């Protein structure tokens, strides 16, 4: 193997080593928060009627 | 004559039943049907308001009497929330917040309520500012 080809091989390996990796940065957090809000909002919808009755039945403290 | 007697007896029995029902209704209807006058006055003059967490809050300066009244109501609310949350398999906080959403919705113009940013607002005829998760 001549030196030129070896250098070319090494060069391409180095190139792949640096630029070949895929960086995924972190936009996960907002998605998670949104999910939590949705779950909580749904939970509150389910509780709404019960809470409304509770207020009616305990009119002295509401 | 006999039928008349019977009818009279029937009427007496009916009257008796009616009285008994009325008495029972009086006895079992919660003494709790209405707000205490002091509480009603505090709501009306805006010294107390509905918080977003489902509890009552003191808006201005807290006097001992006001604090006692608000604490008493909040202890009772918490007991009711705890029991209802358990029945619905929800957390106390979720149930209390839901009730808070509703209680704020039910305020009438002039009453105070807590906005999502934590500040006290006076209810107008417009819808109140509520948490985005409110049903």
N, CA and C atoms of all chains as a GROMACS GRO file, in nm:
protein
  591
    1UNK      N    1   0.086  -0.120   0.000
    1UNK     CA    2   0.000   0.000   0.000
    1UNK      C    3   0.088   0.124   0.000
    2UNK      N    4   0.058   0.216  -0.092
    2UNK     CA    5   0.140   0.338  -0.092
    2UNK      C    6   0.086   0.437   0.010
    3UNK      N    7   0.172   0.527   0.044
    3UNK     CA    8   0.139   0.621   0.152
    3UNK      C    9   0.018   0.708   0.119
    4UNK      N   10   0.002   0.743  -0.010
    4UNK     CA   11  -0.111   0.829  -0.048
    4UNK      C   12  -0.246   0.765  -0.013
    5UNK      N   13  -0.254   0.636  -0.046
    5UNK     CA   14  -0.382   0.568  -0.020
    5UNK      C   15  -0.407   0.552   0.130
    6UNK      N   16  -0.297   0.527   0.203
    6UNK     CA   17  -0.312   0.513   0.348
    6UNK      C   18  -0.363   0.643   0.411
    7UNK      N   19  -0.303   0.756   0.368
    7UNK     CA   20  -0.345   0.885   0.422
    7UNK      C   21  -0.492   0.914   0.387
    8UNK      N   22  -0.528   0.878   0.263
    8UNK     CA   23  -0.667   0.901   0.222
    8UNK      C   24  -0.762   0.819   0.309
    9UNK      N   25  -0.723   0.694   0.337
    9UNK     CA   26  -0.806   0.608   0.420
    9UNK      C   27  -0.819   0.664   0.562
   10UNK      N   28  -0.703   0.703   0.616
   10UNK     CA   29  -0.704   0.760   0.752
   10UNK      C   30  -0.790   0.886   0.758
   11UNK      N   31  -0.774   0.966   0.652
   11UNK     CA   32  -0.850   1.093   0.646
   11UNK      C   33  -1.000   1.067   0.646
   12UNK      N   34  -1.041   0.972   0.563
   12UNK     CA   35  -1.186   0.948   0.556
   12UNK      C   36  -1.239   0.887   0.686
   13UNK      N   37  -1.155   0.806   0.752
   13UNK     CA   38  -1.196   0.750   0.881
   13UNK      C   39  -1.217   0.859   0.985
   14UNK      N   40  -1.122   0.954   0.982
   14UNK     CA   41  -1.132   1.066   1.077
   14UNK      C   42  -1.257   1.148   1.048
   15UNK      N   43  -1.284   1.166   0.918
   15UNK     CA   44  -1.401   1.245   0.877
   15UNK      C   45  -1.529   1.178   0.925
   16UNK      N   46  -1.538   1.049   0.902
   16UNK     CA   47  -1.656   0.976   0.946
   16UNK      C   48  -1.669   0.980   1.098
   17UNK      N   49  -1.552   0.972   1.164
   17UNK     CA   50  -1.553   0.972   1.311
   17UNK      C   51  -1.613   1.098   1.368
   18UNK      N   52  -1.585   1.210   1.304
   18UNK     CA   53  -1.637   1.334   1.364
   18UNK      C   54  -1.777   1.367   1.315
   19UNK      N   55  -1.794   1.364   1.181
   19UNK     CA   56  -1.922   1.414   1.132
   19UNK      C   57  -2.027   1.305   1.119
   20UNK      N   58  -1.985   1.182   1.135
   20UNK     CA   59  -2.079   1.073   1.116
   20UNK      C   60  -2.173   1.052   1.232
   21UNK      N   61  -2.141   1.109   1.347
   21UNK     CA   62  -2.230   1.085   1.460
   21UNK      C   63  -2.347   1.183   1.458
   22UNK      N   64  -2.460   1.135   1.498
   22UNK     CA   65  -2.580   1.218   1.494
   22UNK      C   66  -2.605   1.274   1.633
   23UNK      N   67  -2.613   1.404   1.639
   23UNK     CA   68  -2.639   1.467   1.769
   23UNK      C   69  -2.786   1.500   1.784
   24UNK      N   70  -2.847   1.443   1.885
   24UNK     CA   71  -2.986   1.479   1.911
   24UNK      C   72  -2.988   1.566   2.035
   25UNK      N   73  -3.022   1.690   2.018
   25UNK     CA   74  -3.030   1.781   2.131
   25UNK      C   75  -3.166   1.764   2.200
   26UNK      N   76  -3.188   1.841   2.303
   26UNK     CA   77  -3.286   1.802   2.404
   26UNK      C   78  -3.426   1.866   2.401
   27UNK      N   79  -3.498   1.869   2.292
   27UNK     CA   80  -3.629   1.935   2.301
   27UNK      C   81  -3.736   1.843   2.357
   28UNK      N   82  -3.696   1.751   2.445
   28UNK     CA   83  -3.794   1.657   2.499
   28UNK      C   84  -3.878   1.720   2.610
   29UNK      N   85  -3.816   1.806   2.684
   29UNK     CA   86  -3.882   1.855   2.806
   29UNK      C   87  -4.017   1.923   2.780
   30UNK      N   88  -4.024   2.015   2.682
   30UNK     CA   89  -4.154   2.080   2.658
   30UNK      C   90  -4.264   1.981   2.623
   31UNK      N   91  -4.227   1.877   2.548
   31UNK     CA   92  -4.326   1.777   2.510
   31UNK      C   93  -4.382   1.707   2.632
   32UNK      N   94  -4.291   1.672   2.724
   32UNK     CA   95  -4.332   1.604   2.846
   32UNK      C   96  -4.427   1.692   2.927
   33UNK      N   97  -4.393   1.819   2.941
   33UNK     CA   98  -4.477   1.910   3.018
   33UNK      C   99  -4.616   1.919   2.957
   34UNK      N  100  -4.620   1.928   2.825
   34UNK     CA  101  -4.748   1.940   2.757
   34UNK      C  102  -4.835   1.817   2.783
   35UNK      N  103  -4.770   1.702   2.783
   35UNK     CA  104  -4.840   1.578   2.809
   35UNK      C  105  -4.899   1.578   2.949
   36UNK      N  106  -4.818   1.623   3.045
   36UNK     CA  107  -4.867   1.627   3.183
   36UNK      C  108  -4.988   1.718   3.196
   37UNK      N  109  -4.980   1.834   3.130
   37UNK     CA  110  -5.092   1.927   3.136
   37UNK      C  111  -5.217   1.864   3.077
   38UNK      N  112  -5.198   1.793   2.965
   38UNK     CA  113  -5.313   1.728   2.902
   38UNK      C  114  -5.375   1.623   2.993
   39UNK      N  115  -5.290   1.544   3.056
   39UNK     CA  116  -5.341   1.440   3.146
   39UNK      C  117  -5.415   1.505   3.262
   40UNK      N  118  -5.356   1.611   3.317
   40UNK     CA  119  -5.419   1.677   3.430
   40UNK      C  120  -5.551   1.741   3.389
   41UNK      N  121  -5.553   1.802   3.271
   41UNK     CA  122  -5.675   1.867   3.224
   41UNK      C  123  -5.786   1.763   3.207
   42UNK      N  124  -5.751   1.646   3.156
   42UNK     CA  125  -5.851   1.541   3.138
   42UNK      C  126  -5.903   1.492   3.271
   43UNK      N  127  -5.810   1.478   3.366
   43UNK     CA  128  -5.848   1.435   3.501
   43UNK      C  129  -5.947   1.534   3.561
   44UNK      N  130  -5.918   1.664   3.543
   44UNK     CA  131  -6.004   1.766   3.600
   44UNK      C  132  -6.142   1.764   3.536
   45UNK      N  133  -6.148   1.734   3.407
   45UNK     CA  134  -6.278   1.724   3.340
   45UNK      C  135  -6.359   1.610   3.402
   46UNK      N  136  -6.290   1.499   3.429
   46UNK     CA  137  -6.360   1.385   3.489
   46UNK      C  138  -6.411   1.417   3.629
   47UNK      N  139  -6.339   1.501   3.701
   47UNK     CA  140  -6.377   1.532   3.839
   47UNK      C  141  -6.478   1.647   3.846
   48UNK      N  142  -6.494   1.718   3.735
   48UNK     CA  143  -6.570   1.844   3.738
   48UNK      C  144  -6.712   1.828   3.790
   49UNK      N  145  -6.782   1.727   3.740
   49UNK     CA  146  -6.922   1.711   3.780
   49UNK      C  147  -6.932   1.677   3.928
   50UNK      N  148  -6.844   1.590   3.973
   50UNK     CA  149  -6.844   1.552   4.114
   50UNK      C  150  -6.815   1.672   4.203
   51UNK      N  151  -6.717   1.752   4.160
   51UNK     CA  152  -6.680   1.870   4.239
   51UNK      C  153  -6.796   1.970   4.244
   52UNK      N  154  -6.866   1.981   4.133
   52UNK     CA  155  -6.979   2.072   4.126
   52UNK      C  156  -7.089   2.029   4.225
   53UNK      N  157  -7.114   1.898   4.230
   53UNK     CA  158  -7.212   1.847   4.326
   53UNK      C  159  -7.166   1.868   4.469
   54UNK      N  160  -7.036   1.848   4.490
   54UNK     CA  161  -6.980   1.867   4.624
   54UNK      C  162  -7.005   2.010   4.673
   55UNK      N  163  -6.985   2.105   4.583
   55UNK     CA  164  -7.006   2.246   4.620
   55UNK      C  165  -7.154   2.270   4.652
   56UNK      N  166  -7.242   2.212   4.570
   56UNK     CA  167  -7.386   2.228   4.594
   56UNK      C  168  -7.427   2.170   4.729
   57UNK      N  169  -7.371   2.052   4.759
   57UNK     CA  170  -7.412   1.982   4.880
   57UNK      C  171  -7.348   2.039   5.006
   58UNK      N  172  -7.248   2.122   4.990
   58UNK     CA  173  -7.182   2.182   5.106
   58UNK      C  174  -7.183   2.334   5.094
   59UNK      N  175  -7.302   2.384   5.064
   59UNK     CA  176  -7.316   2.527   5.034
   59UNK      C  177  -7.270   2.618   5.149
   60UNK      N  178  -7.268   2.563   5.270
   60UNK     CA  179  -7.229   2.647   5.384
   60UNK      C  180  -7.080   2.681   5.384
   61UNK      N  181  -6.999   2.597   5.321
   61UNK     CA  182  -6.853   2.623   5.324
   61UNK      C  183  -6.799   2.665   5.187
   62UNK      N  184  -6.889   2.686   5.091
   62UNK     CA  185  -6.843   2.733   4.960
   62UNK      C  186  -6.907   2.868   4.925
   63UNK      N  187 -12.142   0.544   5.877
   63UNK     CA  188 -12.075   0.592   6.000
   63UNK      C  189 -11.936   0.529   6.011
   64UNK      N  190 -11.942   0.400   5.987
   64UNK     CA  191 -11.816   0.326   5.997
   64UNK      C  192 -11.712   0.377   5.896
   65UNK      N  193 -11.763   0.399   5.770
   65UNK     CA  194 -11.672   0.446   5.666
   65UNK      C  195 -11.618   0.584   5.700
   66UNK      N  196 -11.710   0.664   5.756
   66UNK     CA  197 -11.668   0.799   5.794
   66UNK      C  198 -11.554   0.793   5.896
   67UNK      N  199 -11.574   0.706   5.995
   67UNK     CA  200 -11.471   0.689   6.098
   67UNK      C  201 -11.338   0.648   6.036
   68UNK      N  202 -11.357   0.551   5.943
   68UNK     CA  203 -11.236   0.500   5.878
   68UNK      C  204 -11.163   0.611   5.803
   69UNK      N  205 -11.246   0.693   5.734
   69UNK     CA  206 -11.186   0.801   5.654
   69UNK      C  207 -11.114   0.900   5.746
   70UNK      N  208 -11.185   0.924   5.860
   70UNK     CA  209 -11.124   1.017   5.956
   70UNK      C  210 -10.992   0.965   6.006
   71UNK      N  211 -10.992   0.836   6.031
   71UNK     CA  212 -10.869   0.775   6.082
   71UNK      C  213 -10.759   0.784   5.976
   72UNK      N  214 -10.803   0.753   5.852
   72UNK     CA  215 -10.708   0.759   5.739
   72UNK      C  216 -10.647   0.897   5.728
   73UNK      N  217 -10.732   0.999   5.742
   73UNK     CA  218 -10.683   1.136   5.729
   73UNK      C  219 -10.582   1.168   5.840
   74UNK      N  220 -10.620   1.123   5.961
   74UNK     CA  221 -10.529   1.146   6.074
   74UNK      C  222 -10.393   1.080   6.051
   75UNK      N  223 -10.404   0.957   5.999
   75UNK     CA  224 -10.280   0.884   5.973
   75UNK      C  225 -10.196   0.957   5.868
   76UNK      N  226 -10.267   1.002   5.763
   76UNK     CA  227 -10.198   1.072   5.655
   76UNK      C  228 -10.131   1.198   5.709
   77UNK      N  229 -10.208   1.270   5.792
   77UNK     CA  230 -10.156   1.394   5.850
   77UNK      C  231 -10.032   1.365   5.935
   78UNK      N  232 -10.047   1.254   6.011
   78UNK     CA  233  -9.937   1.214   6.098
   78UNK      C  234  -9.813   1.182   6.017
   79UNK      N  235  -9.835   1.109   5.907
   79UNK     CA  236  -9.722   1.072   5.822
   79UNK      C  237  -9.655   1.197   5.765
   80UNK      N  238  -9.743   1.291   5.725
   80UNK     CA  239  -9.692   1.414   5.665
   80UNK      C  240  -9.605   1.490   5.766
   81UNK      N  241  -9.659   1.501   5.889
   81UNK     CA  242  -9.586   1.572   5.994
   81UNK      C  243  -9.452   1.504   6.020
   82UNK      N  244  -9.458   1.369   6.023
   82UNK     CA  245  -9.337   1.294   6.051
   82UNK      C  246  -9.232   1.320   5.942
   83UNK      N  247  -9.280   1.321   5.817
   83UNK     CA  248  -9.188   1.344   5.706
   83UNK      C  249  -9.125   1.483   5.717
   84UNK      N  250  -9.212   1.579   5.747
   84UNK     CA  251  -9.165   1.717   5.757
   84UNK      C  252  -9.061   1.728   5.869
   85UNK      N  253  -9.091   1.663   5.982
   85UNK     CA  254  -8.999   1.669   6.095
   85UNK      C  255  -8.866   1.604   6.058
   86UNK      N  256  -8.878   1.487   5.992
   86UNK     CA  257  -8.757   1.416   5.952
   86UNK      C  258  -8.673   1.503   5.858
   87UNK      N  259  -8.743   1.570   5.765
   87UNK     CA  260  -8.673   1.655   5.670
   87UNK      C  261  -8.600   1.766   5.742
   88UNK      N  262  -8.668   1.823   5.843
   88UNK     CA  263  -8.607   1.932   5.921
   88UNK      C  264  -8.483   1.881   5.994
   89UNK      N  265  -8.496   1.759   6.048
   89UNK     CA  266  -8.387   1.705   6.129
   89UNK      C  267  -8.267   1.665   6.042
   90UNK      N  268  -8.298   1.604   5.926
   90UNK     CA  269  -8.186   1.551   5.847
   90UNK      C  270  -8.126   1.655   5.752
   91UNK      N  271  -8.207   1.756   5.713
   91UNK     CA  272  -8.151   1.856   5.623
   91UNK      C  273  -8.034   1.921   5.694
   92UNK      N  274  -7.919   1.928   5.628
   92UNK     CA  275  -7.800   1.975   5.697
   92UNK      C  276  -7.822   2.115   5.753
   93UNK      N  277  -7.775   2.132   5.875
   93UNK     CA  278  -7.780   2.265   5.933
   93UNK      C  279  -7.691   2.353   5.846
   94UNK      N  280  -7.628   2.288   5.747
   94UNK     CA  281  -7.521   2.345   5.668
   94UNK      C  282  -7.567   2.405   5.538
   95UNK      N  283  -7.699   2.418   5.521
   95UNK     CA  284  -7.748   2.456   5.389
   95UNK      C  285  -7.700   2.594   5.345
   96UNK      N  286  -7.675   2.681   5.439
   96UNK     CA  287  -7.642   2.818   5.400
   96UNK      C  288  -7.513   2.868   5.463
   97UNK      N  289  -7.457   2.970   5.400
   97UNK     CA  290  -7.336   3.030   5.455
   97UNK      C  291  -7.368   3.101   5.585
   98UNK      N  292  -7.273   3.091   5.676
   98UNK     CA  293  -7.279   3.167   5.798
   98UNK      C  294  -7.281   3.316   5.761
   99UNK      N  295  -7.361   3.398   5.832
   99UNK     CA  296  -7.369   3.541   5.796
   99UNK      C  297  -7.233   3.612   5.790
  100UNK      N  298  -7.144   3.576   5.881
  100UNK     CA  299  -7.011   3.639   5.882
  100UNK      C  300  -6.934   3.603   5.755
  101UNK      N  301  -6.946   3.478   5.714
  101UNK     CA  302  -6.879   3.432   5.592
  101UNK      C  303  -6.940   3.501   5.470
  102UNK      N  304  -7.072   3.506   5.466
  102UNK     CA  305  -7.140   3.570   5.354
  102UNK      C  306  -7.096   3.716   5.343
  103UNK      N  307  -7.086   3.783   5.458
  103UNK     CA  308  -7.046   3.924   5.458
  103UNK      C  309  -6.902   3.939   5.410
  104UNK      N  310  -6.813   3.850   5.456
  104UNK     CA  311  -6.672   3.857   5.417
  104UNK      C  312  -6.655   3.834   5.266
  105UNK      N  313  -6.734   3.748   5.210
  105UNK     CA  314  -6.729   3.727   5.065
  105UNK      C  315  -6.776   3.852   4.993
  106UNK      N  316  -6.889   3.905   5.042
  106UNK     CA  317  -6.949   4.019   4.975
  106UNK      C  318  -6.858   4.142   4.980
  107UNK      N  319  -6.791   4.164   5.093
  107UNK     CA  320  -6.708   4.284   5.100
  107UNK      C  321  -6.563   4.258   5.056
  108UNK      N  322  -6.538   4.138   5.010
  108UNK     CA  323  -6.408   4.111   4.946
  108UNK      C  324  -6.291   4.093   5.040
  109UNK      N  325  -6.317   4.066   5.167
  109UNK     CA  326  -6.205   4.040   5.259
  109UNK      C  327  -6.157   3.896   5.248
  110UNK      N  328  -6.243   3.810   5.191
  110UNK     CA  329  -6.198   3.674   5.159
  110UNK      C  330  -6.225   3.648   5.012
  111UNK      N  331  -6.149   3.554   4.956
  111UNK     CA  332  -6.167   3.520   4.815
  111UNK      C  333  -6.136   3.375   4.788
  112UNK      N  334  -6.175   3.330   4.671
  112UNK     CA  335  -6.152   3.192   4.631
  112UNK      C  336  -6.012   3.178   4.570
  113UNK      N  337  -5.934   3.085   4.624
  113UNK     CA  338  -5.799   3.060   4.572
  113UNK      C  339  -5.803   2.956   4.460
  114UNK      N  340  -5.696   2.954   4.378
  114UNK     CA  341  -5.692   2.856   4.270
  114UNK      C  342  -5.676   2.712   4.323
  115UNK      N  343  -5.629   2.698   4.446
  115UNK     CA  344  -5.607   2.563   4.500
  115UNK      C  345  -5.732   2.503   4.563
  116UNK      N  346  -5.844   2.575   4.556
  116UNK     CA  347  -5.969   2.521   4.608
  116UNK      C  348  -6.000   2.559   4.752
  117UNK      N  349  -5.915   2.644   4.808
  117UNK     CA  350  -5.938   2.687   4.945
  117UNK      C  351  -5.968   2.836   4.949
  118UNK      N  352  -6.020   2.878   5.064
  118UNK     CA  353  -6.055   3.017   5.082
  118UNK      C  354  -5.932   3.094   5.128
  119UNK      N  355  -5.916   3.216   5.083
  119UNK     CA  356  -5.801   3.296   5.124
  119UNK      C  357  -5.844   3.430   5.179
  120UNK      N  358  -5.755   3.489   5.260
  120UNK     CA  359  -5.780   3.622   5.312
  120UNK      C  360  -5.715   3.721   5.216
  121UNK      N  361  -5.791   3.819   5.172
  121UNK     CA  362  -5.739   3.908   5.068
  121UNK      C  363  -5.655   4.022   5.127
  122UNK      N  364  -5.706   4.088   5.227
  122UNK     CA  365  -5.631   4.202   5.283
  122UNK      C  366  -5.560   4.162   5.410
  123UNK      N  367  -5.572   4.248   5.510
  123UNK     CA  368  -5.508   4.220   5.638
  123UNK      C  369  -5.589   4.117   5.716
  124UNK      N  370  -5.519   4.023   5.776
  124UNK     CA  371  -5.587   3.916   5.847
  124UNK      C  372  -5.610   3.954   5.993
  125UNK      N  373  -5.736   3.958   6.033
  125UNK     CA  374  -5.766   3.975   6.175
  125UNK      C  375  -5.780   3.835   6.234
  126UNK      N  376  -5.762   3.821   6.365
  126UNK     CA  377  -5.776   3.688   6.425
  126UNK      C  378  -5.911   3.623   6.395
  127UNK      N  379  -6.016   3.703   6.400
  127UNK     CA  380  -6.150   3.648   6.375
  127UNK      C  381  -6.162   3.597   6.232
  128UNK      N  382  -6.108   3.675   6.140
  128UNK     CA  383  -6.112   3.637   5.998
  128UNK      C  384  -6.033   3.508   5.976
  129UNK      N  385  -5.915   3.504   6.040
  129UNK     CA  386  -5.828   3.387   6.025
  129UNK      C  387  -5.897   3.262   6.079
  130UNK      N  388  -5.962   3.276   6.195
  130UNK     CA  389  -6.034   3.162   6.254
  130UNK      C  390  -6.142   3.112   6.160
  131UNK      N  391  -6.216   3.207   6.104
  131UNK     CA  392  -6.327   3.170   6.017
  131UNK      C  393  -6.276   3.098   5.892
  132UNK      N  394  -6.173   3.154   5.830
  132UNK     CA  395  -6.118   3.096   5.707
  132UNK      C  396  -6.057   2.959   5.735
  133UNK      N  397  -5.983   2.947   5.846
  133UNK     CA  398  -5.925   2.817   5.881
  133UNK      C  399  -6.033   2.712   5.900
  134UNK      N  400  -6.137   2.751   5.972
  134UNK     CA  401  -6.247   2.658   5.999
  134UNK      C  402  -6.310   2.608   5.869
  135UNK      N  403  -6.336   2.700   5.778
  135UNK     CA  404  -6.396   2.663   5.649
  135UNK      C  405  -6.300   2.574   5.570
  136UNK      N  406  -6.172   2.610   5.570
  136UNK     CA  407  -6.076   2.533   5.490
  136UNK      C  408  -6.054   2.392   5.545
  137UNK      N  409  -6.060   2.377   5.677
  137UNK     CA  410  -6.049   2.243   5.736
  137UNK      C  411  -6.168   2.158   5.690
  138UNK      N  412  -6.285   2.220   5.690
  138UNK     CA  413  -6.405   2.147   5.646
  138UNK      C  414  -6.396   2.114   5.497
  139UNK      N  415  -6.348   2.209   5.418
  139UNK     CA  416  -6.333   2.184   5.274
  139UNK      C  417  -6.237   2.069   5.250
  140UNK      N  418  -6.126   2.073   5.324
  140UNK     CA  419  -6.025   1.969   5.306
  140UNK      C  420  -6.082   1.830   5.337
  141UNK      N  421  -6.163   1.824   5.442
  141UNK     CA  422  -6.224   1.696   5.479
  141UNK      C  423  -6.314   1.644   5.367
  142UNK      N  424  -6.393   1.736   5.311
  142UNK     CA  425  -6.483   1.697   5.202
  142UNK      C  426  -6.401   1.656   5.079
  143UNK      N  427  -6.299   1.736   5.046
  143UNK     CA  428  -6.214   1.705   4.929
  143UNK      C  429  -6.149   1.567   4.945
  144UNK      N  430  -6.097   1.541   5.066
  144UNK     CA  431  -6.027   1.415   5.091
  144UNK      C  432  -6.120   1.297   5.066
  145UNK      N  433  -6.241   1.310   5.118
  145UNK     CA  434  -6.338   1.201   5.105
  145UNK      C  435  -6.378   1.182   4.959
  146UNK      N  436  -6.405   1.291   4.889
  146UNK     CA  437  -6.449   1.282   4.749
  146UNK      C  438  -6.334   1.236   4.658
  147UNK      N  439  -6.213   1.281   4.689
  147UNK     CA  440  -6.097   1.240   4.610
  147UNK      C  441  -6.079   1.090   4.620
  148UNK      N  442  -6.096   1.038   4.741
  148UNK     CA  443  -6.082   0.893   4.763
  148UNK      C  444  -6.186   0.817   4.681
  149UNK      N  445  -6.310   0.864   4.687
  149UNK     CA  446  -6.418   0.799   4.611
  149UNK      C  447  -6.386   0.797   4.462
  150UNK      N  448  -6.326   0.906   4.414
  150UNK     CA  449  -6.298   0.918   4.271
  150UNK      C  450  -6.158   0.869   4.233
  151UNK      N  451  -6.088   0.814   4.330
  151UNK     CA  452  -5.951   0.765   4.307
  151UNK      C  453  -5.863   0.872   4.245
  152UNK      N  454  -5.878   0.992   4.298
  152UNK     CA  455  -5.796   1.104   4.252
  152UNK      C  456  -5.713   1.154   4.370
  153UNK      N  457  -5.614   1.235   4.342
  153UNK     CA  458  -5.537   1.292   4.452
  153UNK      C  459  -5.615   1.408   4.514
  154UNK      N  460  -5.584   1.435   4.638
  154UNK     CA  461  -5.648   1.547   4.708
  154UNK      C  462  -5.626   1.676   4.630
  155UNK      N  463  -5.503   1.696   4.580
  155UNK     CA  464  -5.470   1.820   4.509
  155UNK      C  465  -5.552   1.835   4.381
  156UNK      N  466  -5.562   1.725   4.306
  156UNK     CA  467  -5.638   1.732   4.180
  156UNK      C  468  -5.784   1.765   4.208
  157UNK      N  469  -5.838   1.701   4.312
  157UNK     CA  470  -5.979   1.726   4.344
  157UNK      C  471  -6.000   1.869   4.391
  158UNK      N  472  -5.910   1.913   4.479
  158UNK     CA  473  -5.922   2.048   4.534
  158UNK      C  474  -5.908   2.153   4.423
  159UNK      N  475  -5.815   2.130   4.330
  159UNK     CA  476  -5.797   2.224   4.220
  159UNK      C  477  -5.921   2.229   4.131
  160UNK      N  478  -5.981   2.112   4.107
  160UNK     CA  479  -6.104   2.110   4.028
  160UNK      C  480  -6.214   2.190   4.097
  161UNK      N  481  -6.227   2.168   4.228
  161UNK     CA  482  -6.327   2.242   4.304
  161UNK      C  483  -6.295   2.392   4.300
  162UNK      N  484  -6.165   2.426   4.303
  162UNK     CA  485  -6.125   2.566   4.296
  162UNK      C  486  -6.168   2.629   4.164
  163UNK      N  487  -6.147   2.555   4.055
  163UNK     CA  488  -6.192   2.602   3.922
  163UNK      C  489  -6.340   2.636   3.927
  164UNK      N  490  -6.417   2.547   3.988
  164UNK     CA  491  -6.562   2.564   3.991
  164UNK      C  492  -6.603   2.677   4.085
  165UNK      N  493  -6.536   2.681   4.200
  165UNK     CA  494  -6.570   2.783   4.299
  165UNK      C  495  -6.541   2.923   4.243
  166UNK      N  496  -6.432   2.934   4.167
  166UNK     CA  497  -6.398   3.063   4.106
  166UNK      C  498  -6.502   3.098   3.999
  167UNK      N  499  -6.542   2.996   3.923
  167UNK     CA  500  -6.643   3.018   3.819
  167UNK      C  501  -6.773   3.068   3.881
  168UNK      N  502  -6.802   3.022   4.003
  168UNK     CA  503  -6.929   3.054   4.067
  168UNK      C  504  -6.926   3.186   4.144
  169UNK      N  505  -6.812   3.250   4.151
  169UNK     CA  506  -6.811   3.379   4.221
  169UNK      C  507  -6.905   3.475   4.148
  170UNK      N  508  -6.961   3.566   4.225
  170UNK     CA  509  -7.052   3.664   4.164
  170UNK      C  510  -6.981   3.799   4.160
  171UNK      N  511  -7.023   3.888   4.070
  171UNK     CA  512  -6.956   4.018   4.060
  171UNK      C  513  -6.940   4.085   4.196
  172UNK      N  514  -6.819   4.134   4.222
  172UNK     CA  515  -6.787   4.198   4.348
  172UNK      C  516  -6.706   4.108   4.439
  173UNK      N  517  -6.721   3.977   4.424
  173UNK     CA  518  -6.644   3.884   4.507
  173UNK      C  519  -6.501   3.874   4.454
  174UNK      N  520  -6.410   3.829   4.542
  174UNK     CA  521  -6.269   3.820   4.503
  174UNK      C  522  -6.231   3.677   4.467
  175UNK      N  523  -6.137   3.666   4.374
  175UNK     CA  524  -6.083   3.535   4.340
  175UNK      C  525  -5.938   3.551   4.300
  176UNK      N  526  -5.864   3.441   4.303
  176UNK     CA  527  -5.722   3.444   4.271
  176UNK      C  528  -5.703   3.407   4.123
  177UNK      N  529  -5.631   3.492   4.052
  177UNK     CA  530  -5.602   3.466   3.911
  177UNK      C  531  -5.486   3.366   3.902
  178UNK      N  532  -5.466   3.306   3.784
  178UNK     CA  533  -5.356   3.209   3.770
  178UNK      C  534  -5.220   3.264   3.810
  179UNK      N  535  -5.198   3.395   3.797
  179UNK     CA  536  -5.068   3.451   3.837
  179UNK      C  537  -5.059   3.475   3.987
  180UNK      N  538  -5.163   3.442   4.061
  180UNK     CA  539  -5.159   3.452   4.206
  180UNK      C  540  -5.215   3.580   4.263
  181UNK      N  541  -5.244   3.676   4.177
  181UNK     CA  542  -5.297   3.804   4.228
  181UNK      C  543  -5.448   3.793   4.251
  182UNK      N  544  -5.495   3.877   4.341
  182UNK     CA  545  -5.639   3.880   4.370
  182UNK      C  546  -5.712   3.967   4.269
  183UNK      N  547  -5.820   3.915   4.217
  183UNK     CA  548  -5.902   3.991   4.123
  183UNK      C  549  -6.041   4.006   4.182
  184UNK      N  550  -6.110   4.110   4.137
  184UNK     CA  551  -6.250   4.123   4.173
  184UNK      C  552  -6.333   4.074   4.056
  185UNK      N  553  -6.424   3.985   4.084
  185UNK     CA  554  -6.507   3.929   3.978
  185UNK      C  555  -6.595   4.038   3.920
  186UNK      N  556  -6.600   4.041   3.788
  186UNK     CA  557  -6.692   4.130   3.717
  186UNK      C  558  -6.796   4.042   3.649
  187UNK      N  559  -6.872   4.100   3.560
  187UNK     CA  560  -6.969   4.017   3.487
  187UNK      C  561  -6.899   3.932   3.382
  188UNK      N  562  -6.773   3.966   3.351
  188UNK     CA  563  -6.696   3.887   3.255
  188UNK      C  564  -6.652   3.756   3.320
  189UNK      N  565  -6.623   3.655   3.239
  189UNK     CA  566  -6.575   3.529   3.298
  189UNK      C  567  -6.445   3.551   3.375
  190UNK      N  568  -6.426   3.477   3.485
  190UNK     CA  569  -6.303   3.495   3.564
  190UNK      C  570  -6.182   3.438   3.490
  191UNK      N  571  -6.062   3.490   3.527
  191UNK     CA  572  -5.938   3.433   3.471
  191UNK      C  573  -5.909   3.306   3.549
  192UNK      N  574  -5.898   3.196   3.477
  192UNK     CA  575  -5.875   3.069   3.546
  192UNK      C  576  -5.755   2.995   3.488
  193UNK      N  577  -5.710   2.892   3.560
  193UNK     CA  578  -5.601   2.808   3.512
  193UNK      C  579  -5.640   2.747   3.378
  194UNK      N  580  -5.541   2.728   3.290
  194UNK     CA  581  -5.571   2.672   3.158
  194UNK      C  582  -5.620   2.528   3.168
  195UNK      N  583  -5.591   2.460   3.280
  195UNK     CA  584  -5.634   2.321   3.293
  195UNK      C  585  -5.776   2.310   3.349
  196UNK      N  586  -5.837   2.421   3.382
  196UNK     CA  587  -5.973   2.416   3.436
  196UNK      C  588  -6.070   2.363   3.331
  197UNK      N  589  -6.160   2.273   3.370
  197UNK     CA  590  -6.257   2.220   3.272
  197UNK      C  591  -6.349   2.331   3.222
   0.00000   0.00000   0.00000
